[in-house]
Amino acid sequence: MRKKVFGGVLIAVFLIVALFNVVPNAYADGPIRIAIDGKRITSDPEPFIKNDRTLVPLRIIAEELDAEVSWDNEKRTVHISKDDMQVALVIDSHLVEYTMDNETIYNLSDVAPMIQEERTFVPIRLVSNALGVGIKWDNDKRAVVINSKEKSTIEPVFDVNISSVKSGQVITGTTNLSTTTRSEIKGAAEIRYLLLNPDTKKGLVIVKGTNLTGSYKWIPAMEDKGSKILVAAIYDKNGKFLAGDSIPVKVNIVPDIKLKGLTEGQLVRNDSVPLTSELNFAALYVKYEIINPDTGAYYISSEQDPLGSFTMVPEMEDNGNMSLRVVAYDTKGNPYYGPYTKVKVEAGRIFSLGGVSQNQTIDGSVTLRTVRNFAVSETEYVAVDNNTGAETVLYKAGYGNYTWFPGPDMAGSKQLYVRVKDTAGNTFVSNKIGVNVTGNPKVSLQAVAPGQVVADTINLKVGSNVALDSVKYILTNTNTGEQRSITGATFTPSAGDGGSWSLRAEATYAGRVLKTEDVKFTIYTGKLYTAQAIIEKDKFLDFASKLAVDSQKKSGMSAALQTAQAILETGWGQSVPVDKYTGKFSYNMFGIKGSATNGSVTSNTWEVYNGVSFRVDDSFRAYNNINEAWDDHKDLLLTRERYQPFREVMFNSMQGAWALKRCGYATDPIYAIKLVNLINTHNLNKLDETGI
């Protein structure tokens, strides 16, 4: 237990004597009297009792004890000074700041100062003991008796102690946090560690958990730099503060950035190497830098998840000496460089034809690709006829894949290979792969996709492995059986065409008729509705922030992160899904598919059919109001098993953003970075700031 002697007086927080722990019912209805050095002090409003603690009007008591009191309205802070002692109290905050001889300590009160009838009330024990005077409770007279000539020894209110970090310690990187308690704290359900600004007494939750005395890893961020207050606060299941401890610390990170996956001097051959980073601070993202000092070749990766992996595939151009390091970036884009790890690369040549397998029967299209680990200037895909030995160059380009759709002229037994030239002009030929080509004439429809809703002109198109003589399209109304034959290149629905249809292509080739499958789709000729705004753009930030803060109070999920997601998913509230056919507004702020309290709305999504992307209908959740929509999104994240890793860090906006990405919330590789950039650009972390 820490104690501090200021001018011979032992100062901690409060002396909790049994005298004050219980107020007898026999005196519960009478007024509380105050006597200072034998003089009765009257006040209006009168002192009162809260949580078995007596609270009094601050100014009256301070003036009687010859102390000066000042009020900072902006910070809602009361400053008390007497002789060499200064005390700062924040309204509704349990944190108390004591300063003497330019040394500051922090302690926690069980009852926070408050405003009552436009007067500041504080626990009497706080005022008297902070100023080093004696106090006792006269139970018979229901009176607080203060003796300014008597010096008091003050003990902490709580038997709680931050044990893993010392008062005044400099935090240089990742730090384990743990707390000891000497007695059971009734109703305790959670411990939260907070890092507060000494000036505002506000800050962020840095770690939390349900094991009160467990060890928690704190990874500080560069943005935490400076003098701070570290608080361990214990709460009940309803979020009520029960006990805690607080100490001053200084954050001054000394970056320690390690590359994992390779060791100094390691020999790297053809195998791919998964690389990871190990940091002692919280980075927004990392990049992997690779340099060949022999050739001057330089490569740096795109933004990577600090906790993810990056796979290095050695190429022949890399042979020789190679230096690799991790570059970590903070939320302002500042880089921090790790040391180089020097390795030796001896990659043998890897070269083969991919996309087909030995003895494969090809009855359609296949995508041929080159598997290689060296740079090329020219690529040729070649087919050899096993009967005649004739070679046919299927495709020639600098590099890349080729989709081969062989027709009747290529039917039979073939050998396939790829031939390339490297950047020095050397030619390399892959091993040959034997295949059997059926060469059956084929045609595929590339005009509509199954389930697509057509409301405008569509381009009529087919794919084929032969030169077609003619093509027509058969449009059939699936309800009436009506058929139309279309020979043009486009089709535009008319007003009476609404309903369910199917489309197929019929092509002629060498006197034969080739037919595609019938693809069912819908024609809609009515009015179409597009996404709408939920509120004016310049009002959306306040609108979403309020919803997020209210949600945070119930869920503990970062309000900054919730707000950033709403901004990103709706384009600042200007693109909220509506039913494209009825205009029904969904209130769906987060693009969640399915059905909800108000059913669903039909909107567009993308699907691929026969190698072509089409917009098709899909159902998105609809709600009766914005509160239902906001709560449903939180319910999704708070209850689905896949989001368990997110829930462990959801109080932290940056960690939560990356956890959402890892849990598969979005496929965008830089989804987390977009969220954090929104948070930093618009200072959304202010929404997560809290006190104690």
N, C-alpha and C positions, 0 to 999 in steps of 0.2 A: 504494500500500500504506500503510495507516494504522499509525503507531507512536505510543506514548504514553510520555512521560518522567515517572516517579513518583520524586521525590527524587533526580534525577540518574541514575536507572536506566531504561534504555529497556525498556519492558514491552510485549510483544505476547502471543503464546500460548506457543509452545515453540521451542527451538532444536533443529532436527533436523540433527544432524551425521552425516556419513557413518559415523562411528564406531558409531552406533547403528542404522544401517539394515540391517546384516547381522550376524547372530551366527554365527561360523564353526562348522561342524559338529564340529571337533576339540574344542570346548569345550561342546558342546550338552548333554552328560549331567552335567556337574559342577554343584555348587551355586553360586548367585550370592552373592558376598560384598559387604558394604557397609562402607565406611570413611568416617567423618566426622572431619575434622581429624586424621587419622592414627590414629584409634581405630576398631577393628573393632567393628561392631554385629551382634549376632546376633538372629534373629527366628524365631518359630514361630507360624504357618507361614512358610516361606521365600519370598523373592521369586521371581517367575517371569516368563517372557517370553510376551507375546501380541502378535501382529501386529508382530513385530520390535521391540517396546517392552518395557522392563523395568518391572514393577509391584512396588511394595513396600508393606508394612503402613504405613499413614499415620501412626498415632500414634507409632510408634517413631522414625521419621525426624523428625517435627515436634518431639517433645520434645527430641531431641538438638540441634535447631537453635533451642531456646528459644522455640518457637512454641506457642501455645495451640490446642487442638483441642476442638470441641464438636460434639455430634450432635443433630440435630432428627429424632426418630424419625418424626413425623407426615409431614414433607416429605421424608424419606429424604435429608437434606442434611447434609454435613460442612462446618463453618465452621473456617477456619484464620486465626489472627491473629498478627501479629508486628510490633511497633512500630506504624507507621501503616498497615500493609497488612492488608486483610482479603480472604480468598478463600473463595468458596462453591462447593462441588462437590456435584452431585446424583448419587446412585448411578444407574448405567446411562445417564447423560446426557453427551453430548459438550460441553455448554455449560459454560463456566467464567466466573465473575463475579469481577472484581477491583475493589476499592474502595480509594482512597487520597485523603485530603483531601476527603472528601465527593463525589468524582467517581468514577463507575462506568463501566467498559467491559466488553464481553463478547467472548469469543473461543471458538473451537471446538478441541477436542482430537480427535486421531485415535483414541485409545483412551479409553473412558469408565471412570470409577471403578466398582469392582464389589465385591461381598461374596464373600469366599472364606474358608471355614472360620470364619465368624462374625467375620471381620476385614475392615476396609475397605482395599482395595488401590487405589493410584493410580499413574499413570506417574511415575517418579522425576523426570523432567524437569519435570513440572508443579509438583511440590512445591518443588524446588530453585530453579527459575527464578522462580517466583512470589514466592519470598522473597528473591530477589536474591543467590543464592550460586553459586559455580562448581561445575562437575561435569565429570568425564571418565570414560571407560571404559578400564580396564586389561585389554587383550585377553588378555595372558599369564596374569594371575591371575584372569580372569573376575570382575572386581570393579568395582563402582560406587564412584568416589572423589569425595567431596564436600569442598569447601574453603569454609568459611563466610566467610573473609576475602577471597575472590575474588568480585568482582562480575561478573554475567553480563548480556550483551546478548541479548535474546530476539527472535526473528523468528517470524512466524506459521507455523503448520504447513503451511497450504495457500496456493497461489498463486491464491486466489479472492477477489474483491472486489466487494461491492455498489456499483455505479458510479453508479446513478441517484438514490440517496438518501444524504444525508450523515448522519454520526453526530450524534444529537441533534436531527435535523430535526423540525419540527412538520408533521404531515400534516393538511392542511385539507380534503382532498377526493380525488377520483380522482387516482391517482398511477401513473406508469409505473415498472415495476421491471425492471432489467436488471443483469447481472453479467458481469464480465470474468474470464477465466482466462489466466494467462501460460504455461501449459503444458497439454498434453493430459492428461486424466484418464482413465486406462485403465478401460474397462468402464462408463463413465458412460452412463446411459440416460434420466435424468429429473432435472429441477430442480424443487424445491418451495420456495415462499416461505411461511414460517410467521410468525404474529404471536403472540408468547408473553407471558404474564403474568410480570413480573420476580420476583414473590413465589413463584409455584408452578413457574415454568419450563415451564408447560404452555400450550397454546393450540391454534389451528386453522390448517389449511392455507388460505391465502387465494388463491393461484393456483399453477398448476403446468403444466409442459409438457415437451416433449422437446428443444427448442432451448435449449441451456445458456446461450447468450449472447443469446438473443432478448429482445425487449421485451414485457412482459406488463402488461395493465391491471389495476390493483388498485382496486376500488371499496369503500372502507371503509364500515362500518356505524356508526350512532350508538352502538351497544353496545360499540364498540371503544375508546371514549374513555379517555384516560389514558396513563400511561407504559407503553411496551411494548418488547419486543425483536423486531426484524425479523431473520429468519434466511433466508439462501439456502442450501439444502441439496441436495447432488447425490448421487444414488443409482444403484446398478446395477439391472439388470432384475429382480433378486430382492428389491429394497427394502433392500439393504445400504447404509449411509451410507458415502460415499467422501470427500467434501470439502465445504467450505462457508465461510460468513462470517456474522457477526452484528454488529448495531449497535443502540444504543438509539435509539428514536424516541418522539415524543409525538403521540398522535392527538387532535386538537381540530378537529372538522369545522365549517367555516363553510358552512352550506347554500347551495348555488347551484342554484336550481330554475327551469328555463326551460320555457315553453310553445312548442311547435313546431307549425307549420301555419298560423299567422296572424302578421301583422306589425302593429306599431303604426300606427293610422290606416287600416288596410285597409278597403275597401268590400266588404261581403259581400252577395251577392244570393241567388238561389234555390238555388245549388249547395250540396250537402252538403260539409262541410269535415272531413277527417280530422285529428284533433289527436293529438299525441304529447307526451311529456315527456322532458326531458333533465335528469338529476340528477347531482350529484357525490358521492352517497353511495347506499348500498344501502337502498332502501325496501321494506317489505313490500307496499305497494300505494299507488296514487295515486287521487285523485278530481279531477274537473274542475268548477270552480265558475264559474257564469255569472250575472252580475248586470246588470239593466237599470237604470241609475241614474235614468232619467227616470220610470219607473213603480214602481221598488222591487221588481220581479219578481226572484225568486231561485231558482236551481236548482243542485243539486250532484249529481253522478253517483254511482252505486254504486261499489264497490271495483273498480279496474281494474289490469290487469297493468302494472307500471312500464315494461316494454319494449313493450307493446302500443299499440293506437291506440283512440281514441274518436271517433265520428263525430257532429259537430254538424250538425243540420238546422235552418236558420233558419226560424222561423215569422213570420207577419205581426205577431203580438203582440210580437215582438222588435224590430220596426222602431224605429230611433233609435240611441241610444248603447248600447253593450254593453261590459262589462268581463269578461275571462276570466282565470283563473289556475289553476295546478296546486297542489294540496295533497298533500304526500307524508307518509306515516305510517310510523313505525318499528315494530318488533315489539311495543312496549309500547303502541301506539296513540297515541303523541304526534304531533301534527300539525306540519308545517313548511310555511310558506306562501311561494309564489313571488310575484313582482310581477305586477300586473295588466297585461294587454295590452288596450288600448282600441281598439275597432273601430266602424265604422258599418254598420248593417244596413238594407238596402233590399230586402226580400223582396216580390216580386209575388205575387199570389194564385195558388195552385195548387189546382185543384179538378176532379176527374173521377170517373167511375165505373170501378171496377176489377173484375176477376174474370171478365169476358166480353170478347169481341172482336167487331169489326164482322163481320156476316154469319155468325156462329157458329150451328151447328145444335145445339140443346140437346135431348138425349135422355137425361135423367137429372137429377142434382142439380148445381148450381153454387153457389159461394159469392160473393155480391156484397159488395163493399167500397168504401169511400170513400177516394179519394186526395185529401188536403188538407193545407194548411199553416197552418190557423187553427183556433181553438177553436169548437166548435158546442154548441148546447143542444138541437137536435132534428135527427133524420135520418129521411128517408123514402125507401124504394126503390119506384119506380113503374114499372109496365108500361103501355104505350099500344098498343091494338089498331089496327093500320094500316088495317083495313077499316072499323071503326066510329068510330074516334077516342076510344073509351071508355078512361078511365084507371082502373087498379086499383092501390091502395096495397098493396104486397106486405108491407111491414114498416115499423113506425114505432117509434122509440126515441130515447133521447138521443143515442147514438152506437153504433158497432159494426158488425160484419159480419152478413150474413144468408144462411143456406143455403136456396136456393130449389129446390124439387122440383116443377116445374109438371106438372099433370095434364091430362086431355083438355079441361077447360074453358078452358085457356090455350093450346090448340093454335093454330098459325098464325103469321103474321108480326107481330112485336112491336117496339116501340121501348122500350128501358130507359133510365132515367136516375135520378139521385139528387138529392133536394132537401133542403137544410139551412137551419137558422137559426143565425146566429152569436150570440155572447153579448150582442150589442147588439140582437138581434131582427131583423136584416136577413136576407132570404131570398135564397138563391143556388141556381140550377138548373144542373146539369151538361149537357154535350152529350149528345144521345141516341145510343144504340148499337143498330143494327138486328140482330135475331136471328130465327131460325126455330125455333119450338118444336114438336116432334113431338107431345107430349102423350100418348105411348103409356102406358097404364096399366102401372105397374111395382110390384114388390114385392121387398124384399131381406130376407134372414135376418139377424137381429141377436141370435141366441141362443148360438151357438158359433162358434169360429174353426177353420180348417183345422189339423189336428194337435193340437188341444187335448185334454187329458186331463181328463175329467169324473169327479169323485169325490163330488160332492154335488149338491144340488138346483140346477137351472139355471132361469133365467127365460126363458120362450119369448116372443119378441118379433119383430115385423117392422116394416120401414119401408115406406111406400107414398106415392105421389102421388095416391091416390084414397081415398075412403071405402069401405072393404071391407065386404061384407055378412057374410062369415064367414071364419074362418081355422082350418085344421087343420094339424098337423105330422106328417109321415110319418117314422118312425124305422125304419131298415133295418139288420139285422145283415149286414154285408158278407161274412161267412163262410158263414152258413146261408141267407141270403135272407129270413129272418123279418122281417115288417113289422108295425108297430104304428101306429095312428092316435091322435093325442093332440089333444084339443080344449081342454084346460085351459091355464092361464097358466104352469104350472110342470111340470117333470119331475124326479122323484127316482129315481135308479137303485136297483134292488133287488140282493140278494146274488148272484143268478144272471145279472146283466146284463153282467158283465165281458167285454171284447173290443172288436172293431173295429165301428163303426157309422157310418151316415151319417144326416143330418137335412136335410129340406127342408120348406118351407112351401107349402101349397096354399090359395090364397084365392079367394073368389068375388066378382065385381064385375059388376053389370049382366048377369047370366046367363053370364058368362065365367069360366073358371078360370085364375088366374095362378099360376105356379109359380116358386119360387126355384131356384137351383142346389143340387145335393146337396153338403153339406159333410161331409167325413169327419173323424171324431174317435174317441177311445177312451174307453170307460167302465172305470174301475178301482174295484173295491169292496173291495179288501184294505186292510191297514193302511198308512197314510201316515206317513212320517218327516219330521221338520223339522230344520233346522240345529241343530248341537250345539256345546257348548263344547269347546275343546281343552285347557283347564286352568282352574282357578279364577280368577275375575276379579282378585282381589287378588294373584295370583302371575304374571299375564300380563306385566306390565311387565318384570320380571326375566327371564322366559322369553324374550320377544321380543328384549330388549336383548342377551342373550348370543348369540343367533343372529345378530343384526345385527353385533355387534362381530367375531365370527368371520368373517362374510362380508366385512366391510370390510377385514380383513387380506389377503384374497385378491383382492378386486375394486377396492378404493379407493373404493367407494361409501359415502356418508355413512351411518353407523350410526344417527344420529338420524333421518334421513329414512326409512330402512328400517323402523325401529321405529314411527314415526308412521303410515306406510302400513299396517302390520299392525294397529295399533290401529283406524284408521279403517275398513279393509276388513272387519274381523271383529267390530267392536263390543267391543273389549277381549277378543278371543278367545272370545266367547260365541256367535258365529254363524258356524260353519264349515260349508260345504255338505256334506250327506250325500245319498245316493241316496234319493229320496222314496219309492221302492217297496221297496228292500231294506234301507235303513238303512246301507249301506256308507259308511264315513267317508272323506272325500276328502283331508284334510290341506291342502286348497287355501286358503291364507291370503290370496290376493290376487284371488279371483274370476275366474281366467283360464279362458276357455272352451276346449273341445277335449278332447284325449286326452293322457295322460302315461304315466309308468312303471307305473301301476296302472290303466290304462284311463281310464274316465270315470265320473262319476255323473250322474244325471238330476235336474235341479232346475228351478225355475221362472224364466221371464223374461216380458217383456211384448211383445205385438204388437197392432197395430191392424187390424181387419177390418170393412169396411162402416161405418167411422166409430166403432167401439166398441173399447175396449181390452180384451184378454183375456190371461189368464195361460196360457202354453203351455210345454211342456217344452223344455229345451235341455241340451246336454252340457257338463259342466265337468270340467276336468282332475282326475285322482285320482292319488295318490302312495302309496307304501308307508310313508313316514314323513315327519316334519316337515322333516328336512334335505333330502330330495329336493324337497319343495315350495319351500323357501326358495331352494335353488340354481336351480331352474327359473325362478323369478321373476327372479333376477339374470341368468340366461342370456338371458331375453327382452329385458331392458333393455340388455344388453351386446353383443348380436349383431344385433338387428333394425335395419335401415337407418334406419327412421323415428325411432329414438331416438338417432341420432348427436349432435344438439344437446344432449341430456341428458348424454351421456357426457362432453362437454367441461366440464361444471360439476358432475358428480355428487358431487364431494368436498365441495361446499358445500350445506348442507341447504336454505337458502332459495332459492338459485339453482336447485338441483336440483328443488325442488318446483314452481317456475314452469315449468321446462323440461319436466317431465312433462306439465303441463297443455297447453303449447304443442304438444307432440308427439302430443296426442290420447289420452293414457292415460285421461282421464276427461272426461265432458261437463259435470260440475258447474262452473259459472263461478267458484266460489270454492274449488275443490278445493285449490289451492296454499295459500290462506289458512288453511283448516282444518288442513292438515298443519303449517304453521309455528306456528299457535296451539297445537297439541298439543305441538310441540317446546318452545315457550317455557313453557307452563304446567307441564310435567313436567321441565323442565331437561334435555331429551334431548341438547342439544349437548355435555354432559359426555361423552357416548359418543364424540364425535369429537375430543376433546382429545388432543393428542399432544405429545411433547417432541422432543428432538433427540439 
